Amino acid sequence: IILLRDGIGADGKRFTLNIEFTDLQQTHVLQLENAVLHQREGSPATEANATVRITHPLFVKMLTGSAGIREILFSDEVSVEGSKLDLLEFFALLD
């Protein structure tokens, strides 16, 4: 379960992120609109703010705080296409 830090900070925010798990050959689309997070598996969204290509184990480490920012940024297991600022702002809203 992904929780938003506070609904107030997410009010009026709109983000669409593609998360491509390179090791699982899966794409998940996360859409945040008016403090509500929607998720679907399938084709990447063409209007995404950013696309993150990452291995599933590293993604889990990132979400649980087991991987530091340096490990993530310099890993061969991750690449980002699109707005890195939007990506950081999105993840800052998560608890």
PEJO-V142402 format. One record per residue. N is the residue number from 0. SS is DSSP state (a for helix, b for strand, c for the rest). PHI is phi in whole degrees, -180 to 180 (999 if undefined). NEAR is the number of other ideal C-beta (glycine too) atoms within 8 Angstrom. Layout:
N & SS & PHI & NEAR
N & SS & PHI & NEAR
This chain:
0 & c & 999 & 2
1 & c & -106 & 6
2 & c & -112 & 6
3 & b & -83 & 13
4 & c & -56 & 9
5 & c & -155 & 6
6 & a & -64 & 7
7 & a & -64 & 6
8 & a & -66 & 9
9 & a & -95 & 13
10 & c & -58 & 8
11 & c & 79 & 5
12 & c & -84 & 12
13 & b & -135 & 7
14 & b & -137 & 11
15 & b & -130 & 12
16 & b & -124 & 14
17 & b & -100 & 13
18 & b & -113 & 12
19 & b & -104 & 11
20 & b & -85 & 13
21 & c & -67 & 9
22 & c & -83 & 7
23 & c & -103 & 6
24 & c & 56 & 5
25 & b & -126 & 7
26 & b & -124 & 11
27 & b & -119 & 10
28 & b & -109 & 15
29 & b & -108 & 12
30 & b & -125 & 12
31 & b & -109 & 15
32 & b & -146 & 7
33 & c & 53 & 8
34 & c & 69 & 9
35 & b & -116 & 6
36 & b & -102 & 8
37 & b & -113 & 8
38 & b & -134 & 8
39 & b & -147 & 7
40 & b & -103 & 7
41 & c & 150 & 5
42 & c & -64 & 4
43 & c & -65 & 9
44 & c & -76 & 9
45 & c & -72 & 4
46 & c & -95 & 4
47 & c & -63 & 12
48 & c & -67 & 10
49 & b & -157 & 14
50 & b & -123 & 12
51 & b & -110 & 12
52 & b & -107 & 9
53 & b & -153 & 14
54 & c & -79 & 10
55 & a & -61 & 9
56 & a & -59 & 7
57 & a & -69 & 13
58 & a & -62 & 11
59 & a & -63 & 9
60 & a & -61 & 10
61 & a & -65 & 11
62 & a & -67 & 7
63 & a & -89 & 6
64 & c & 81 & 5
65 & c & -76 & 6
66 & c & -110 & 8
67 & c & -79 & 5
68 & a & -60 & 5
69 & a & -64 & 6
70 & a & -61 & 9
71 & a & -71 & 11
72 & a & -64 & 7
73 & c & -103 & 5
74 & c & -81 & 8
75 & c & -77 & 3
76 & c & -92 & 7
77 & b & -144 & 12
78 & b & -145 & 6
79 & b & -128 & 10
80 & b & -121 & 6
81 & b & 105 & 10
82 & c & -81 & 7
83 & a & -70 & 8
84 & a & -64 & 6
85 & a & -61 & 11
86 & a & -62 & 14
87 & a & -64 & 8
88 & a & -64 & 10
89 & a & -61 & 14
90 & a & -67 & 7
91 & a & -68 & 7
92 & c & -81 & 11
93 & b & -86 & 9
94 & c & -109 & 4
